[in-house]
């Protein structure tokens, strides 16, 4: 979830918005928004993600298009540091 948080934080900062301003615009609490940006917690709520996306419109650098909610969810589901797997003999 850390990568999605960085995407959203960078987009918010590029728009010149503080967390307080984004909270007012989205109706999502500042603490929850901060947790998303920092990658805290293990749940990413679709409504929170969509509220972020709708207001800050983060751009996918590969396409130049605004990320769709499903794209951000897909990124969030990719493990940054996959666990080591042991092969049993």
Secondary structure, 3 states (H helix, E strand, C coil): CHHHHHHHHHHHHHCCCCHHHHHHHHCCCHHHHHHHHHCCCCCCCHHHHHHHHHHHCCECCCCCCECCHHHHHHHHHCCCCCCCCCCCC
